């Protein structure tokens, strides 16, 4: 086995967030529930809503993409595999991820649907109301995988959100085989309780078959995966199935169970929780970067907590400060 060239290569939804100001009357007229996230299933509906947006700003997003952006900000070397369309937003996404130093070579997809977008309306009180059209991101084929890139990464990171559509699911299964064949680690984030309700059987089989080395979950996701109602019982059930289990617990901090040994850290203090979007993504970034650096489990958890605290202190899922310096100041 050769030394890895990359710390982490991630596979996930390639989404562009488009943020614009709006008032409560607009949300009410469009039938939106303020502060919520809803899926937009029709390209025509997404285009019609986009046309109604005021001047906005476009920022690349997506759960796994946020994670590798965080790792890149910490100084790690990353790659991303995700499907965009051959359109303006696809160009925006590709530019943004490359601009922060992430390798992104997935060829754009011709024709419909368009690049995935999350149309975010920000009201004067700071609330974000999100409307997500998954578009081209759902059509990542196995043929789009850069197998050499995957084999060259110490860790392959997979996004549970992308397990829904058939093509990306098959692509991720193939990616797992490539990573394991190269002697690399596979990390998986459960993403959402609703993903587990639809694909819990698949996720449990991946664990039972020894396909996952690092599993990320929040407390509710862990309970859903374990099919129990008690947190400690859920940890006891899932931890023996994976070498490293990482569970975030919001204000109660986070734990990791590594080869049977449990480590806990408190939540990092934050002056005000402004927006929790991306907290889990950046926690994973801190933890994975710590592990890639050879740091202890406790330090890696703390790095995750520091990164998550920075993200929830402002709007948006990408860091507003120098994460590398922030970690150095707090941990050395």
Order of alpha helices (4+ residues) and beta strands (2+ residues): beta-beta-alpha-beta-alpha-beta-alpha-beta-alpha-beta-beta-beta-alpha-beta-alpha-beta-alpha-beta-alpha-alpha-beta-beta-beta-alpha-alpha-alpha
